Amino acid sequence: MIRSFLNECVSGGKLVEHQIKSYNDFIDKKLQNIVNELGEIKIELPTKENLKIKLGRVKVGNPRVKESDGSVREILPYEARLRNLTYSAPLLIEMTIIFEDIEHETEFIYVGDLPVMVKSNKCYLSGMDKDETIKAGEDPKDPGGYFIINGTERVLIMSEDIVTNKAILQKKDDTISVRLDSKNRGYTQRHIFERKENGVIISKFANLTKTPIPIVVLIKALGLESDKEIIDIISSKTVDVGLGELYLNIYATEVTNQEEAFDYIGKKMRVMQKSQVFERVQRVLDYYLLPHLGQEPSDRQKKAKHLINVMHKLFLLQKGLIKHDDIDHYSNKRLKLSGDLLEPIIRAILIGKWGLVTRLQYNYQKMIKRGRKLLKLQSVITTDILTKQIMRSMAVGNWAGGQTGVSQRLERNNFVRMLGHLRNVVSPLSSTQEHFDARELHATHWGRLCIIRTPEGQNIGLRKFLALGAEITTTSSEDVETKVKNVLKNLGVNDE
């Protein structure tokens, strides 16, 4: 049975199929989502004229190489290895100049090169049969799933992460808390809701981790100002929860309405100017508080009710009516694959402080100051920003968010070692700290992770490998959410 399984999986490349599918999903969907999130680029002009650039479709070309004489031609992985080249393809974004509300010609603008995963849909090898693959200088049994950067084969190592958009109840000694990693459009914001010794529940998120805010203050800042309404919502959930701790939380601060809640949060954020308090606090509530529930003012009611649910769970946990979650249980974890790892760094390069968009705005303003208007977009795009930054990260392994070792040189000692490297799983926890619970073998690893193979020393239990028969689903979260909602509706659950 094992021999049959290996013959099918190795020859069909299924042992690393999850990496290839994740990369394909990144090219087909996630790239477009990043551009859609940006929408349009506004250019501030000294003449106060209205100029903006509307972004549209994303297109990724085929792998190519630009020769020293200026000619451009197709390239195969074999040649990229031999000539120490990068196996990459051009990224083009549809852009339209809108000047004084008048749309000008729409065109695809080249913004840089993206590394192409070997055997992905964008790779020439993906459509070849055995004889064609051999003729192209490749091993037919090579599974792909890696990149070629400056002639070196590089692999993006799968990373464990806590499941997003799920409240995880935690209990350590006498401290109880809820951890919730809220994710929206590739951006994840961690929230910690903790019950203090005096019974007050505080919240930590974004830039309020060092100056936590009582959860009731957040609820009132979101527009749910009535104490009676908060009490009624929790009372309607269960009769087993005593209201003593709820009253304690409501009257722990002197905040009674939304305006006072905004002032309270503004002081915690150290906003000096009174005129800026409303705007700054509003931005925190909309963009950084529970972004998975929405980032519009109309979503504040949902966020307030969700915070009440968090309070309710902490009350139940304190009374021992429910059990805390095991954060090391594999249902509370997800694996970041190649597409998930590429998404944040591409977003940072395009939208970041010194990214492509900022440079485009700067270049346009500089040219307009010289008296030139409505320039060709291609002439103001700095195309080497994306290319150099993504290639540097891929070559060195340093990633967005301060991660290191994300990209590693593919080990080719033998075929089995190569497959093991492509199925490697690492934990983001520091290897210099104990983390005893995270390092231990968990019952839920069975069938998912190899229960034997892990290095000795400080990386023990933090560096793991997929079990031989393990497969990883790569369905996008939007598709899963739609399917779950359809099932729930068919079972009679309404939207409320």
N, C-alpha and C positions, 0 to 999 in steps of 0.2 A: 504494500500500500504506500509506504514511504517512497519507494523507488518510482512508482507511478506518479505520485504527487510531485516529486522533484523534477521528473522528466517534463511534466506539463508546465510547471511553474518556471523552471529555469529556461527552457526553450521558448516559452511564451513571454518571458520577462515579467511574470506576475509578482515576483518577490519584491520588486521595487515599483510596482504599478501605481501604488498610492502617491509616490513622489511625482510621477509623470502626470497623473490625473490632477493633482493639486496645482502643478505648474500650468497645465492647460486651462484650469478654472481661473487662475490668476490672469492669464492672457485674454481669455474670452469674456470674463465678467468683472473681476476686481479692478483691473486697469480702468475700465470704463466707469466703474463706480467712483473711483478717485477723481476722475475728470468731472463727472456729474456733480460730485460734492463741491467742487470749486465753482462750476457753473460759468462764471464770467470774471474777467479781470478788468477792474476799473483803473483808468490812468488819470491821475490828477494833473491838470494843466494849469500853468500860471495865468492863462487867458480865461480860465473858468469855463471853457467850452466842455461839452459832454462827450467824452471819448471812452469807449470800453471795447473789450474783445470778448466775444461770445465763443465758448468752447463747445465742440460737438463730439462727433464720433472719434474713436481711437482705432488706429490701424497699425499692426505690426507686420513688417515685411518679411522677406526670406533672408537667411544668413548670407552675408556678403563680406567682401574684403575690398578695401580701397588701396590700390597699388600706388607706388611712388610717382608714376606718371599721370596720376589723376583718374585712371580708368577704374571702374567698379565692376566686379564680377562675383558669381556665386562661389561659395567655399564649402567644403566638406570637413567633418571633424578630423579626418586623417591629415589633411593639409594643415589645419590649425595647430595640431600637435607638432608636426615636423618643423613648421616655420615660426613657432612660438607666438602664434596669433591668438586673438580672442574670437571664439565662435559666437557671434552676435548678429543681431538683426536691427534694422532701423525702426524707431518708434515715431509715428506721425500722428498729430492731433489736428482735427478739423477746427479751423479758426475763422471767425468773421469779424471784421472791423465795423463797429457801429459808431459813427461820428454824427453828433447832433441828431440822434434818433434815426439816422438814415443808414441802412445796411449796405455794405459794399461787398465785393466779391468774396465768396467762401472758397478757401483752399486748404489742402492738407499741408501742414508745416512740420518739417523734420526737426525733432527736439533732442535727439541723441540715440545711442545704441543700447539695446537690452541684451544681456547674455541669454543664449538659447540653450535649453536643456537638451542633451543628447537623447534621441528617441521620442521627444515630445512631438506634438502636432506640427510645430514650426521647423522641426529638424527634417532634412532631406531623407534621413535613414528610416523614418517612421513608415514611409510608403513602399519600402524596398522588400523584395523577397530574399531568400537565402543567397541565391547566385548574385543578385545585384549588390547585396551587402558585402560579399566577399570581393567583388570587383571594385567596390568603393574603398577597399582597404580595411574593412572592419571585421571583427569576429561576430558571426551570426548569433552566438549565444551571449554576447555582451548585453546586459539588461538596460543600459542607459541610466537615466536618473541623476546624472551629474553634469557639470559645466566644464568648459575649457577656457581658462583665463590665462592669457599670455603663454599658451602652450601647455599649461599645467592643469590636470584634471582636479576639479574642486567639487566637493559635495557639501550641501547644506544639511547639517545634523538636526534631526528631529528633536524638538524640545517639549518637555512636559509643561503644562500650565494648568492652573485651577480653572474649572468650568466657569464660563461667564454667564451673567444674568440669572444667577441662582443664589439664593440666600443660604449660606452654610452656617449652621449653629455650632459654636465652639465653646468648650468649657475647659479651663485650665486652673486647677486648684479651686479657689473661690470666685474666680473671674469668669463671667459669661459674656459672650459677644456674638455678633453676626458679621460675617465677612461676605461682601457682595462685590464682585468685579463686574461693573456695568460696561457693556461694550456696544458701541454704535459706529458703523462705517469704519471699522478697523481701529478705532480709538478705544482704549480700555481705561476706565477710571476706577480705582479701588476705593471701596467704602468700608469703614469699620464702625459698627454701632455697638457700644460697650456699656454695660451696667456698672456704675461706680459703686463703691462701698455704701454710700448714702442712699442708693436706690435710684439715682438720677441716670437716665440713659443719654449718653452723649454720642455725637457723630464726628467722624474724621474722614475727610476727603479733600482732594485737590490741595490748595494752599492753606487749608484749615486743619492740617494734621497736628500742628503744634499748638493751635488754639481751638480745641474742639468746641462744637456748638451743641447745646441741649437739643434733643430731637424734637421736642415740642415747639421750640423757637422756629425750627425749619418748617414744621407743619403750618404754623401761623403765618410765616413769611410767604408760604405758597398759597395763601388765601383762605385756609380753613381756620377762621378766627374763633368760632364758637366752641367753648369748652364742652357744652352740652352735646354738640354734634360729635366731637371726638369720643366722649364717654359712650354715647349711643352706638357708635360704630363698633367699639370694642365689646360692649355689653351684648350686642346682637350676635357676636361670633361664638361666645361660650358663656355659660353661667358659672364655670369653675374658677374663673379668674377673679380674685378679689380686686376691688377698685382702689384699695389703699395706696398701692404703688403708683397707680395712674394719677390719683389726686396729688401725690407727692411730686410727680413730674410736671404736672400742669402748674402747680403753685410754687415750684422751686425757683422760678424767676418772676420778675415783675412785668414780664411781657404779656400784654393783653390783646393786642391787635397787630395788623400787618405792618403798620408804620413803625411801631416800637420794635418789632422783630427785625425790620430792615436796619434800624439804627443800631440794634444790638450786634447784628452780624457785621455791619460796617465798622464798629469799634474793634471787633475781633480781627478783622482784616486790616486794621490800622489805616483806614481811609481818612486822610486828614481833612480834605475839603468836603463840607456838608453837601455841596451841589453834586458831588460825584458818587455819593453813597448809593442813591437809587440805581444808577446805571451799573455800577460795579457789582452790587449785590444781585441785581436782576440777571446779569450775565452769568454769575456763578450758579444761580438757581436753574437757569435754563440750559446752560451748556455743560456744566460739570456735575450737577446733582442728578444721578440716575439717568444718564443720557439714553439708555436703551428704551426708556419709556417715551422718549421724544425730546426735542430741543426747542419747542415753541412755547410761548406763554399759555397757549390753550391746553398744554399737557401738565400744567401744575397741579390740577385737581387729582389726576392719576398718581402723581408723585406723592402728594399728601396722603392719599389712601394707602399707598404702598408703605410709607413710613409708619402708618398706624398698624399695618400688618406686621412690620418688623417689631414694633413695641409689643404687640400681642404675643408673638412667638417668644420674645425674651421673658415675658411674664410667665408663660406656660413652662418654659425651661427652668426658671427660678423656682417654681413650685414643684418641679419634678414630674409634671404631667406629660411632657414629651422628652425624648432623648436628644442629646447633642449629636451632630453628624461626625463621621470619621473623615477628616480631610484627606487622609491617605487612601481611602477607598477609591478604586479607579473609576467609579461612576462620577466622582467629583473632579476628574481630571480630563484634559483633552491634550492631543498632540498637535503641535504646530509643525506643519509640513512646509515644503519649499514655497508654495504659493502664499501661505500665511506669513512666512518670514520675509518674503520679498515685498509684501504689501506695505508695511510701515516704513521701510527705507525708501521706497519709491515715493510714498506720500511726503516724507520729510524732504526729499530732494526737490519735489515739484512745488510744495506749498510751504516749506520751512522758511525760517527767518532770512537765510541767504540762498534760497533756492531759485529755481528757474523763473517762477512768477515774479519774485522781487527783482531779479536782474532784468527781466523784460520791462517792468515798470520803470526802472532806473534808466535803461538804455533809451526808451521812448521819450522820457522827459528830457534827457540830455540832448537828443536829436532835435526835439521841438524847440528847445531853448536856442538852438542854432538856426531856427527859422525854417526847418523842414517838417512837413506834416504828411500824414497818411503814407508813411514809408511802407515798403514791402515788409511784411511781417518776418520773413525769413532773415532779413538783414539785421533785425534787432534781437533775434533769438540767439542766446549763447549756447550753442549746441554741445559744447564739451563739458558743461556742468554735470548733466545727468550721466554722460558716458564715463567721465573720470571718477565721479564719486561712487557710482555703483561698482565699477571695476576695482577701485581701491578697497572697498568693503569686501568684495568677493575674494580679492587676492590676499588680504591681511586677516580677515575674519572678524574685524570690529564692526559692530552693528548699531543700529538706532536703539536708544535707551541704555547705552553703556554696556551692552552685552559683548562678550569676547568669545572667540573660538566657534562662532556660528558656522563659518565656512572653513573647511579643513581640506588638506590635500588628500585625495583618494588613495588609500593604501592598496597597492597592487602586488603585495608579496605572493599571493596566490589567489585563485578564483574564489575560494570560500571566504578568505579574509576580506576580499573586495565586497562580496555580498553582505558580510557582517557589518562593514563600515557603512554601507548604504542603508542598513536597517538598525543603525545605532540610535539610542534614545538617551538624552541627557536631561538632568534636572537643573533648573536655574538656581538652586540653592548653592551656597558657598561651600566648597570642599574643605575649607579651613575651620568650619564650625561643626559642632557635634551632629545636630539634627538626627538623633537616634531613631525616632519614629519614622522619619522619611526614608532612612537607610534600610530599615528592616524589611524582610520579605513579607508581603501582604497576601492574604488568601486570594484576593481579586487579581493578582498577577497571573494566576494559573491560566494557561491558554493564551495569554496576551503577551507576557514578557517571559524571557527565559529565566527560570528560577535558579539556574546554576551559574550562568556566565555573567560575571561582574568583576572588575579589577580589584585587586587587593590594595590596601593602603587608604589614603584619604579620599579616593574617589569611590570606595566601595558603597554600593547601593544607590549612588547618584548617577552612575553611568551604567545603562542597561542596554539590552538588545531585544528586539521583537522575537517572540516565540516563532518556531518554524512555520506553524500553520496559521499564524495570526494575519489578519487582513485589516486594513484601516478604511473606513468609509470616508469619502471625500465630498459628499453631497453638501452643497452650500447651505448656510444657515437659513437663507430666505426660503429655499425649497422645503426644508424640514419644517419651518414654522407654518408654511401654507398647508402642508399635509396634516400636521397636528391639529390646526384649526378646523380643517375639513372633517377630521374624525370626530372632534369634540362636538361640532355642530350637528353631525349625523346622530350623535348620541343624545341630542336634545339640549346641549349647553348653549345658552344665549350669550350675546356679546357682553352683557353687563356682568 
